[in-house]
Amino acid sequence: MDLDTVRTFLAAAEAGQFQEAAAELAVTQQAVSKRIAALERDLGVRLFTRTARGAELTIDGQAFLPHARELLRVAERAVASVRTGRRPLRVDVIASRSAQSGLMRDFHRAYPDIELDVMMLFDVETAVAAIRSGAIDASFRAVAVPGRPLPEDIESLRVLDEPLHLLTGPAHTLAGARSVALAQLAGHRIWMPGIVPGTEWAAYYDDLAAEFGLTIEATGPNFGSDALLDTVADTPALATFMGGRSRLVWPADHGLRRIAVTDPAPVYPHSLLWHRDNPHPALATLRAHLAATAGGHSAAGTWVPAWVLPH
């Protein structure tokens, strides 16, 4: 159905005259008549009766009127959903309890009038493909995994170096420590069943383990963070790494200990990725906000893999 004919029908119905409808639409009265006639042919009914005072809706015209209004409302919403600056900013945060999610919550508090669609994509290839296709506007990632540089049309901004903490149960030999040097973790079993080969976080932990002689195990199924915390709490031989800004909650009787890691302090580098030609005005606002709140990177006494982009 031609929306111009529907729009013309509504103008004529509200004006009660084809001449006034023509003036409102900036077309000739003849064009209004032709559009109404075309709509009547499509519907197979008469919509108006000509009178001395102008044009009155028939019974069929009265029945069609509310649906015509809804047709135009739906069309307007469809256009707004893809029009730059009027649709929500779509951002991938990987996981709901992550530091990236916290960054977006901070942004929303600072700019509550900017509409957001928060996405959770798994790997960097999926995220980059979604950015390039326009399915999302931005993604938080650790870049760039060795051998897989970012495409030339993807920009990045380093926005957060998140310190890693060691999480242990109450019976672990390190449970009483306020901090632990990275070298002290050699020989301890660090269990991280959520690591998936080929992801950027797998590359990060592979480099961390290789450089400092750590034993990081990704064995067993990944039943999620709650199951991981249960196991670490009950198993004195196991510990795990947790981002310092991860928002996890565990029962008080677990007795879990969160311990700072030092000398050097491993930090996980979060960057924002976006397409260089993306014109969404809220994306520029997000980048400026993150740049202003990012803080320093690669600070003295911290560690990141050599492949991490410095900016």
Salt bridges, closest charged atoms under 4 A:
ASP4 OD1 - ARG7 NH1 3.06
GLU56 OE2 - ARG53 NH2 2.89
GLU70 OE1 - ARG73 NH2 2.91
GLU70 OE2 - ARG77 NH2 3.38
ASP92 OD2 - ARG141 NH2 2.66
ASP106 OD1 - ARG109 NH2 2.26
ASP106 OD2 - ARG245 NH2 3.64
GLU125 OE2 - ARG148 NH1 2.15
ASP137 OD1 - ARG87 NH2 2.69
ASP153 OD2 - ARG132 NE 3.10
ASP153 OD2 - HIS275 NE2 3.05
GLU155 OE2 - ARG276 NE 3.46
ASP161 OD1 - ARG158 NE 2.91
ASP161 OD1 - HIS297 ND1 3.71
GLU162 OE1 - HIS270 NE2 2.82
GLU200 OE2 - ARG141 NH1 3.16
GLU217 OE2 - ARG189 NE 2.99
ASP226 OD1 - ARG97 NH1 3.73
ASP230 OD1 - HIS254 NE2 2.67
ASP253 OD1 - HIS254 ND1 3.42
